Amino acid sequence: MAETFHFLFMPTIPIEIQNFLEDLLEDAELTNLTPEVKEQMLLDLYARLDSKLISAALMDLPAEYLEEFNQMLARKDEPDKINAFLQDKIPNLKIVFGKAMLDFRNSYLGLSSK
């Protein structure tokens, strides 16, 4: 039985994220993978990245919006609705996510964060 992940943003990998993760595998010199193994690795990496992005958003989300955010997650609101909420409440969300993605990349590749 295949493992099922709960993704905050999308149940399938958005193309921009897929490109990022494929580049990450290439940077890690994991280029001789079978299509099946590569697909599973991308899904696993996406699940880990998704968790990293959620954590980063929670760190910057003002405390007065935490309950509302938790309710949205509990209701399993649409990813677009959750993303719009975060964009509205965290003015620098792109920077927060960019830093989280860089930290994720550095951690995966065993590089020190700068």
PyMOL commands that set and color helices and strands:
alter all, ss='L'
color gray80, all
select helices_A, chain A and resi 15-27+35-60+63-75+79-89+93-109
alter helices_A, ss='H'
color red, helices_A
deselect
rebuild
show_as cartoon
